């Protein structure tokens, strides 16, 4: 069995991003954000609602928003990849399932459109069947449909 090495910097980045992602989605993070807004609002009269007072909250929220966009995208990419892998495993494990769906997210937009047309045709054929559970793959449905119509 081949031994793999782990890049400690990449591992540290991963662990930090994961920890921040979990924390920012917590009640504590939301409470802290609300607390910052309350403190900022209370200090308004102290600073005479000055431009600097407004600039502080605007700058802070802009920076946090900028960073959160990347953090949310990272979390969504990871979740999406995990979901695709799980679906690939299900398709690969099911007997009769069309293997052309494995790794379908890697197809080009044109290839996805072709696949969509195939499945639209499959849906049209299944509407003619007595039961909805008879079709398992495009190929199987096409062969069965040809037998039915004598083709």
C-alpha positions as CSV (number, residue, x, y, z in Angstrom):
1,X,0.0,0.0,0.0
2,X,1.4,3.4,-1.0
3,X,2.1,5.8,1.8
4,X,0.8,9.4,1.3
5,X,2.3,12.4,2.9
6,X,0.2,15.3,4.2
7,X,1.2,18.8,3.6
8,X,1.1,20.4,7.0
9,X,0.3,23.9,5.7
10,X,-2.6,22.6,3.6
11,X,-3.9,20.6,6.6
12,X,-3.7,23.7,8.8
13,X,-5.6,25.8,6.2
14,X,-8.2,23.1,6.0
15,X,-8.6,22.8,9.8
16,X,-8.8,26.6,10.2
17,X,-11.4,27.0,7.4
18,X,-13.4,24.1,8.8
19,X,-13.3,25.6,12.3
20,X,-14.3,29.1,11.1
21,X,-17.1,27.7,9.0
22,X,-18.6,25.8,11.9
23,X,-18.2,28.7,14.3
24,X,-19.6,31.4,12.0
25,X,-22.8,29.2,11.6
26,X,-23.2,29.0,15.4
27,X,-25.5,30.9,17.7
28,X,-22.5,32.4,19.4
29,X,-21.3,34.0,16.2
30,X,-24.8,35.4,15.6
31,X,-25.0,36.7,19.1
32,X,-21.5,38.4,18.8
33,X,-22.6,40.0,15.5
34,X,-25.8,41.3,17.2
35,X,-23.7,42.5,20.1
36,X,-21.4,44.5,17.9
37,X,-24.3,46.2,16.2
38,X,-25.9,47.1,19.6
39,X,-22.6,48.5,20.9
40,X,-22.1,50.5,17.7
41,X,-25.7,51.8,17.9
42,X,-25.3,52.8,21.6
43,X,-22.0,54.7,20.8
44,X,-23.8,56.7,18.1
45,X,-24.7,59.6,20.4
46,X,-21.3,59.5,22.0
47,X,-19.6,60.1,18.7
48,X,-22.4,62.4,17.4
49,X,-23.3,60.0,14.7
50,X,-20.2,61.2,12.9
51,X,-19.0,60.1,9.5
52,X,-16.2,58.2,11.2
53,X,-18.7,56.4,13.4
54,X,-20.6,55.3,10.3
55,X,-17.4,54.4,8.5
56,X,-16.4,52.0,11.3
57,X,-19.5,49.8,10.8
58,X,-19.5,50.1,7.0
59,X,-15.8,49.0,6.8
60,X,-16.3,46.2,9.3
61,X,-19.3,44.8,7.7
62,X,-17.7,45.0,4.2
63,X,-14.6,43.1,5.3
64,X,-16.7,40.4,7.1
65,X,-19.0,40.1,4.0
66,X,-16.0,39.8,1.7
67,X,-14.5,37.0,3.7
68,X,-17.8,35.2,4.3
69,X,-18.5,35.0,0.5
70,X,-15.3,32.9,0.1
71,X,-16.0,30.8,3.2
72,X,-19.6,30.1,2.2
73,X,-18.4,29.2,-1.3
74,X,-15.8,26.8,0.1
75,X,-18.3,25.1,2.3
76,X,-20.8,24.8,-0.6
77,X,-18.2,23.3,-2.9
78,X,-17.3,20.7,-0.3
79,X,-20.9,19.8,0.4
80,X,-21.6,19.7,-3.3
81,X,-18.7,17.4,-4.0
82,X,-19.7,15.1,-1.1
83,X,-23.2,14.9,-2.4
84,X,-22.0,14.1,-6.0
85,X,-19.8,11.3,-4.6
86,X,-22.7,9.8,-2.7
87,X,-24.9,9.9,-5.7
88,X,-22.2,8.4,-7.9
89,X,-21.9,5.5,-5.4
90,X,-25.6,4.9,-5.5
91,X,-25.7,4.9,-9.3
92,X,-22.7,2.6,-9.5
93,X,-24.2,0.2,-7.0
94,X,-27.7,0.0,-8.4
95,X,-28.2,-2.8,-10.9
96,X,-29.8,-1.5,-14.0
97,X,-28.9,2.1,-13.4
98,X,-27.3,3.9,-16.3
99,X,-23.6,4.3,-15.6
100,X,-23.5,7.4,-17.8
101,X,-24.8,9.3,-14.8
102,X,-21.6,8.6,-12.8
103,X,-19.6,11.9,-12.6
104,X,-22.3,13.7,-14.6
105,X,-21.3,17.0,-13.0
106,X,-18.0,16.9,-15.0
107,X,-19.8,16.9,-18.4
108,X,-19.9,20.0,-20.5
109,X,-23.1,22.0,-20.9
110,X,-23.6,20.5,-24.3
111,X,-23.2,17.0,-23.1
112,X,-25.6,17.7,-20.2
113,X,-28.2,18.9,-22.8
114,X,-27.9,15.7,-24.8
115,X,-28.3,13.7,-21.6
116,X,-31.3,15.8,-20.7
117,X,-32.9,15.1,-24.0
118,X,-32.4,11.3,-23.5
119,X,-34.0,11.5,-20.1
120,X,-36.9,13.6,-21.4
121,X,-37.4,10.8,-24.0
122,X,-37.3,8.2,-21.3
123,X,-39.9,10.2,-19.3
124,X,-42.1,10.3,-22.4
125,X,-41.8,6.5,-22.9
126,X,-42.6,5.8,-19.2
127,X,-45.8,7.8,-19.5
128,X,-47.0,5.1,-21.9
129,X,-46.2,2.3,-19.5
130,X,-48.7,0.8,-17.2
131,X,-46.5,1.1,-14.1
132,X,-43.9,3.8,-13.4
133,X,-41.2,1.4,-12.0
134,X,-40.6,-0.6,-15.2
135,X,-37.8,1.6,-16.7
136,X,-34.3,1.5,-15.2
137,X,-32.1,3.0,-17.9
138,X,-32.4,4.7,-21.2
139,X,-31.0,1.7,-23.1
140,X,-33.4,-0.7,-21.4
141,X,-36.4,1.5,-22.0
142,X,-35.5,2.0,-25.7
143,X,-35.2,-1.8,-26.2
144,X,-38.4,-2.5,-24.4
145,X,-40.2,0.2,-26.3
146,X,-39.0,-1.2,-29.6
147,X,-40.3,-4.6,-28.6
148,X,-43.6,-3.2,-27.7
149,X,-44.1,-1.4,-31.0
150,X,-42.6,-4.3,-32.9
151,X,-39.5,-2.4,-34.0
